[in-house]
Amino acid sequence: MRGGPAVASTAVATYLDRILDAHRARAAADDRSTDRLIEACRGLPAPRSLAEALRAGDRLAVISEIKRRSPSKGALNADLDPAAVARAYVAGGAAALSVLTDEDHFGGSADDLRTARAAVEVPVLRKDFTVCPNDVCDARLMGADAVLLIVAALTDVELADFATLAAELGLAVLVETHDEAEVERALARAAPRIVGVNQRDLVTFEVDQARAVRVAAAIPDGVVRVAESGVRGHHDAVALAAAGYHAVLVGEHVVTAGDPRAAVETLRVPRHPDR
């Protein structure tokens, strides 16, 4: 593939390797016409604006995640009710939702996304491993307002092509990075309005709580900054807001909370006045 290797090679298959292999195998077997899927997206109701939702107000925006399990932690909240959880998050002030739709590795589904979105009025991100144009189309068809593009999982060509297709379909794009080099690739190839910095290493799945603060300066003004993973509560939210983030994407901390509404509320700290 052009644009350099999408994933660093290792002697032992990593979580990311295995997940991407499964998704790319599924994509290779998908014989649906992309042109027909694009046509099917025509006339759908306009998506809700993720960028506007994350910029609104003077407090750190929270993208709260509906996530049943993870490859590293196992079951988190396997029997959750997507509608009830979505309503609790929004009652706590969540600006948007992130819904896992990967079934094999995270226990999610398109039905989880549809159910959650129908229960609230905030934008919904399809959280999944986008590896082909049909994945972008499927996000729009299942009702998502935004799609995730992971720089570490894509070539330069894929990154540019998928971002272009998402824009054509009216989808917002959250471009996920892990370091300054990936931010540079994202800016050059996808011209993103929203850039996320994932503090979870997708090779080891370990979390580095200081990663987002370090990388923040690489994201230019005018781009919505989102810190992802490893946000453990109020103290982390304060540090990320001070570093210039507009939003945090939080999964385990809120999905395992006894009171998800309160867990979201504690993250909505004042945002840096210059952002």
MILUM-718238 format. One line per 10 residues: number of its first residue (from 1); their letters; for each residue x, y, z of C-alpha. Coordinates in Angstrom, 2 decimals, padded with zeros to 5 digits. Each point is the difference from the previous one (the first is absolute). Last residue first. Example, Ala and Ser with C-alpha at 12.3 -4.5 7.8 and 13.67 -1.06 7.14 Angstrom:
2) sa) 013.67,-001.06,007.14 ~ -001.37,-003.44,000.66
//
This chain:
275) rdphrpvrlt) -009.54,028.12,023.06 ~ 001.39,003.15,001.62 ~ -002.21,-000.27,003.11 ~ 001.27,-003.51,000.88 ~ -003.10,-002.05,000.70 ~ -001.80,-000.10,003.31 ~ -000.58,-003.57,001.25 ~ -002.65,-002.33,-001.36 ~ 001.65,-003.22,001.21 ~ -001.90,-000.15,003.32
265) evaarpdgat) -003.33,000.14,-001.85 ~ 000.82,-003.10,-002.06 ~ 000.54,-002.16,003.09 ~ -003.14,001.45,001.57 ~ -002.14,-001.17,-002.90 ~ 001.78,-003.35,-000.12 ~ -000.94,-000.80,003.62 ~ 001.43,-003.41,000.87 ~ 002.80,000.72,-002.42 ~ 001.14,-002.80,-002.32
255) vvhegvlvah) -000.99,001.78,-003.23 ~ 001.29,003.33,001.28 ~ 003.62,-000.81,000.85 ~ 000.27,-002.75,-002.64 ~ -000.86,002.23,-002.95 ~ 000.93,003.67,-000.03 ~ 000.60,002.20,-003.02 ~ 001.19,003.37,001.28 ~ -000.75,003.37,-001.50 ~ 001.27,003.46,-000.88
245) ygaaalavad) 003.57,-000.77,000.96 ~ 002.38,002.87,000.66 ~ 002.48,-001.45,002.48 ~ -001.95,001.59,002.87 ~ -003.08,-001.96,-001.08 ~ 002.07,-003.17,000.05 ~ 001.34,000.63,003.50 ~ -003.46,000.84,001.37 ~ -001.52,-003.11,-001.59 ~ 002.71,-002.18,001.53
235) hhgrvgseav) -000.81,001.32,003.49 ~ -003.77,-000.36,-000.51 ~ 000.04,-003.68,-000.93 ~ 001.97,-002.90,-001.43 ~ 000.59,001.09,-003.58 ~ 002.15,-002.83,-001.36 ~ -001.43,000.06,-003.48 ~ -000.41,002.86,-002.49 ~ 000.90,003.70,000.11 ~ -001.88,001.99,-002.63
225) rvvgdpiaaa) 001.26,003.19,-001.63 ~ -002.21,001.94,-002.41 ~ 002.19,001.60,-002.66 ~ 000.07,003.78,-000.31 ~ 003.25,000.30,001.89 ~ 002.52,-002.59,-001.15 ~ 000.50,-003.47,001.50 ~ 003.68,-000.60,000.76 ~ -000.29,001.81,003.35 ~ -002.40,-002.67,001.29
215) vrvaraqdve) 002.49,-002.86,-000.38 ~ 001.55,000.18,003.46 ~ -003.32,000.55,001.81 ~ -001.55,-002.90,-001.91 ~ 002.82,-002.37,000.92 ~ 000.05,000.69,003.74 ~ -002.46,-002.75,001.02 ~ 001.93,-002.68,-001.91 ~ -002.38,-002.95,-000.35 ~ 001.06,-003.55,-000.93
205) ftvldrqnvg) -001.80,-001.65,-002.93 ~ 003.39,-001.47,-001.06 ~ -000.18,000.79,-003.74 ~ -002.90,002.46,000.12 ~ 001.77,002.09,002.64 ~ -002.83,001.62,001.93 ~ 000.36,003.76,000.44 ~ -001.97,000.60,-003.17 ~ 000.46,003.52,-001.32 ~ -003.05,001.07,-001.99
195) virpaarala) -000.10,002.49,-002.84 ~ -003.18,001.74,-001.17 ~ -000.30,002.36,-002.97 ~ 002.28,-002.27,-002.00 ~ 001.99,000.87,-003.14 ~ 000.21,-003.78,-000.69 ~ 003.44,-000.52,-001.54 ~ 002.31,002.73,001.26 ~ -001.72,000.66,003.32 ~ -000.32,-003.69,000.79
185) reveaedhte) 003.59,-000.74,-000.96 ~ 001.27,002.83,002.24 ~ -002.17,-001.25,002.87 ~ 001.45,-003.46,-000.58 ~ 003.53,001.36,000.34 ~ -000.95,001.89,003.16 ~ -001.25,-003.11,001.78 ~ -002.99,-002.28,000.45 ~ -002.53,001.14,-002.59 ~ -003.73,-000.43,-000.62
175) vlvalgleaa) -001.74,001.94,-002.74 ~ -003.57,000.69,001.09 ~ -001.89,000.51,-003.24 ~ -003.39,001.67,-000.40 ~ -002.34,-001.68,-002.44 ~ -001.79,001.89,-002.76 ~ 000.31,-002.79,-002.58 ~ 002.49,001.93,-002.13 ~ 001.93,000.90,003.16 ~ 000.25,-003.68,000.90
165) ltafdalevd) 001.21,-000.81,-003.52 ~ 002.76,002.60,000.21 ~ 001.13,-001.24,003.41 ~ 000.01,-003.57,-001.31 ~ 002.12,000.93,-003.01 ~ 002.55,002.05,001.95 ~ 000.54,-002.60,002.73 ~ 000.01,-002.84,-002.51 ~ 002.68,001.70,-002.08 ~ 002.16,000.80,003.00
155) tlaavillva) -000.23,-003.61,001.13 ~ -002.33,-000.92,002.85 ~ 000.07,-001.70,003.40 ~ 002.32,002.38,001.84 ~ -002.00,002.99,-001.29 ~ -003.22,-001.29,001.51 ~ -003.03,001.40,-001.86 ~ -003.17,000.13,002.10 ~ -003.38,000.88,-001.53 ~ -002.53,002.66,000.90
145) dagmlradcv) -003.75,000.56,-000.01 ~ -000.87,-003.68,000.15 ~ -003.40,-001.16,-001.27 ~ 000.65,-003.58,-001.08 ~ 000.21,001.13,-003.63 ~ 002.59,002.68,000.72 ~ 002.30,-002.41,001.83 ~ -000.58,-002.61,-002.71 ~ 001.23,002.43,-002.63 ~ 003.27,000.53,001.84
135) dnpcvtfdkr) 000.45,-003.74,000.48 ~ -000.73,-000.48,-003.71 ~ 002.95,002.24,-000.84 ~ 002.45,-002.38,001.73 ~ 001.96,-000.38,003.25 ~ -002.04,001.83,002.65 ~ 000.66,-001.62,003.37 ~ -002.97,000.89,002.18 ~ -001.47,002.76,002.12 ~ -002.99,001.39,-001.90
125) lvpvevaara) -000.28,003.48,001.45 ~ -003.42,001.25,001.11 ~ -001.14,003.61,000.03 ~ -002.39,001.10,002.78 ~ -003.80,-000.30,-000.13 ~ -000.59,-003.06,002.17 ~ -001.82,-003.36,000.01 ~ 000.08,-000.62,-003.75 ~ 003.79,000.32,000.04 ~ 000.39,-002.68,002.66
115) trlddasggf) -002.24,-002.49,-001.78 ~ 001.62,000.52,-003.40 ~ 003.49,-000.29,001.44 ~ -000.72,-003.14,002.00 ~ -001.75,-001.46,-003.07 ~ 003.17,000.55,-002.03 ~ 001.71,-002.32,002.43 ~ 002.37,-000.21,002.92 ~ 001.57,-002.91,001.87 ~ 003.45,001.58,-000.12
105) hdedtlvsla) 002.18,-002.52,-001.86 ~ -002.42,-002.00,-002.14 ~ -002.85,002.51,-000.10 ~ 001.68,003.22,-001.12 ~ -002.73,002.67,000.18 ~ 001.38,001.98,002.92 ~ -002.10,003.11,000.63 ~ 001.47,003.43,000.69 ~ -002.52,002.52,001.27 ~ -000.05,003.77,-000.12
95) aaggavyara) -000.17,003.14,002.14 ~ -000.43,-001.93,003.25 ~ -001.64,002.22,002.64 ~ -000.89,-002.45,002.75 ~ -003.51,-000.42,-001.41 ~ 001.71,-000.82,-003.29 ~ 001.92,-002.86,001.59 ~ -003.10,-001.35,001.75 ~ -002.00,000.12,-003.22 ~ 002.68,-001.91,-001.89
85) vaapdldanl) 000.23,-002.62,002.76 ~ -003.76,-000.56,-000.08 ~ -000.07,-000.25,-003.79 ~ 003.01,-002.31,-000.24 ~ -001.30,-002.40,002.69 ~ 003.12,-001.58,001.47 ~ 000.37,-003.77,000.24 ~ 003.74,-000.26,-000.63 ~ 001.03,002.86,002.24 ~ 003.81,-000.20,000.12
75) agkspsrrki) 000.65,-003.56,-001.15 ~ 003.60,-000.73,-000.99 ~ 002.68,002.47,001.05 ~ 002.54,-000.26,-002.86 ~ -002.25,-000.95,-002.92 ~ -002.72,002.41,001.17 ~ -003.60,-000.49,001.13 ~ -003.50,001.47,-000.22 ~ 000.87,003.50,-001.18 ~ -002.35,002.94,-000.23
65) esivalrdga) 002.37,002.93,000.19 ~ -000.49,003.51,001.28 ~ 001.36,002.86,-002.10 ~ 000.41,002.72,002.63 ~ 000.45,003.68,-000.78 ~ 002.29,001.99,002.28 ~ -001.88,003.08,001.08 ~ -000.52,003.41,-001.58 ~ -002.90,-000.85,-002.28 ~ -000.12,-001.50,-003.46
55) rlaealsrpa) 003.21,-001.17,-001.68 ~ -000.68,-003.73,000.36 ~ -003.59,000.27,-001.24 ~ 001.02,002.12,-002.96 ~ 002.65,-002.51,-001.07 ~ -002.42,-002.93,000.36 ~ -002.68,001.51,-002.21 ~ -003.17,-002.12,-000.11 ~ -000.36,-001.89,-003.27 ~ -002.45,001.17,-002.68
45) plgrcaeilr) -002.88,-002.39,-000.58 ~ 000.66,-002.59,-002.73 ~ -000.69,001.17,-003.54 ~ 003.05,-001.59,-001.55 ~ 001.54,-002.68,002.19 ~ -001.34,-002.78,-002.24 ~ 001.91,001.56,-002.90 ~ 003.22,-000.32,001.96 ~ -000.82,-003.65,000.69 ~ -000.65,-000.56,-003.71
35) dtsrddaaar) 003.34,001.57,-000.92 ~ 001.75,-002.13,002.61 ~ -001.38,-003.13,-001.65 ~ -000.33,-002.87,002.46 ~ 002.49,-002.86,-000.43 ~ 001.28,000.03,003.57 ~ 002.51,-002.85,000.31 ~ 003.01,002.32,-000.07 ~ -001.66,002.22,002.60 ~ -000.49,-002.96,002.34
25) arhadlirdl) 003.65,-000.95,-000.38 ~ 000.96,003.62,000.64 ~ -002.07,000.06,003.18 ~ 001.45,-003.23,001.34 ~ 003.58,000.99,-000.82 ~ -000.62,003.40,001.58 ~ -001.12,-001.57,003.27 ~ 002.89,-002.45,000.09 ~ 002.64,002.58,-000.82 ~ -001.47,002.50,002.48
15) ytavatsava) 000.07,-002.49,002.86 ~ 003.58,-000.84,-000.92 ~ 001.38,-002.90,-002.05 ~ 003.42,-000.96,001.32 ~ 003.26,000.92,-001.68 ~ -001.14,003.56,-000.59 ~ -000.65,002.10,-003.08 ~ -001.13,003.61,000.44 ~ -003.44,000.52,-001.46 ~ -001.15,001.88,-003.09
5) pggrm) 003.23,-000.59,-001.87 ~ 000.94,002.75,-002.44 ~ -002.23,002.16,-002.19 ~ -000.73,-002.58,-002.69 ~ -001.16,-003.54,000.71
//
